[in-house]
């Protein structure tokens, strides 16, 4: 994809700080990290998001994440990590190329991911049924 910043990084047209690469996946440090070591893991084949990526690319990326995440945690001395995927503009996706965030976490780093809320009476079952209806139609 000619206008995709991540495709340009893959092609070597834009510099990045690469920490892992194989035939299907590239991982590099985020230039605006949540914490030091914040890593982006992307498939080399362009897909806009998780839903448009091929199963082969998803398998390759998640296998790479499993290999890279412990190295990130140990490399920066973190106590844990969050794994994030923003899918769509409303979810905070800025670059329209599938990417997973490995975000190292430290005790007391002050970051919170979400607040959450309680369902109203009966609401949980209503939403579960609505979701299940679409799951059935997708298989």
ChimeraX attribute file (.defattr): number of C-alpha atoms within 10 A of each C-alpha:
attribute: neighborCount
match mode: 1-to-1
recipient: residues
	/A:1	12
	/A:2	7
	/A:3	8
	/A:4	14
	/A:5	15
	/A:6	24
	/A:7	19
	/A:8	14
	/A:9	17
	/A:10	22
	/A:11	11
	/A:12	10
	/A:13	11
	/A:14	11
	/A:15	10
	/A:16	15
	/A:17	12
	/A:18	16
	/A:19	16
	/A:20	15
	/A:21	16
	/A:22	11
	/A:23	8
	/A:24	15
	/A:25	21
	/A:26	21
	/A:27	27
	/A:28	18
	/A:29	19
	/A:30	20
	/A:31	13
	/A:32	8
	/A:33	15
	/A:34	16
	/A:35	16
	/A:36	18
	/A:37	24
	/A:38	23
	/A:39	29
	/A:40	24
	/A:41	26
	/A:42	29
	/A:43	30
	/A:44	22
	/A:45	16
	/A:46	19
	/A:47	18
	/A:48	18
	/A:49	18
	/A:50	18
	/A:51	12
	/A:52	12
	/A:53	16
	/A:54	14
	/A:55	11
	/A:56	10
	/A:57	20
	/A:58	19
	/A:59	12
	/A:60	17
	/A:61	23
	/A:62	16
	/A:63	12
	/A:64	21
	/A:65	23
	/A:66	10
	/A:67	12
	/A:68	17
	/A:69	23
	/A:70	15
	/A:71	14
	/A:72	22
	/A:73	20
	/A:74	12
	/A:75	12
	/A:76	15
	/A:77	14
	/A:78	18
	/A:79	11
	/A:80	15
	/A:81	17
	/A:82	12
	/A:83	13
	/A:84	13
	/A:85	16
	/A:86	18
	/A:87	19
	/A:88	15
	/A:89	10
	/A:90	8
	/A:91	9
	/A:92	10
	/A:93	16
	/A:94	11
	/A:95	16
	/A:96	18
	/A:97	24
	/A:98	27
	/A:99	25
	/A:100	21
	/A:101	23
	/A:102	27
	/A:103	24
	/A:104	27
	/A:105	22
	/A:106	16
	/A:107	9
	/A:108	6
	/A:109	10
	/A:110	7
	/A:111	11
	/A:112	6
	/A:113	7
	/A:114	6
	/A:115	5
	/A:116	6
	/A:117	6
	/A:118	7
	/A:119	10
	/A:120	7
	/A:121	8
	/A:122	8
	/A:123	10
	/A:124	11
	/A:125	11
	/A:126	10
	/A:127	12
	/A:128	10
	/A:129	11
	/A:130	10
	/A:131	11
	/A:132	11
	/A:133	11
	/A:134	10
	/A:135	10
	/A:136	8
	/A:137	7
	/A:138	7
	/A:139	5
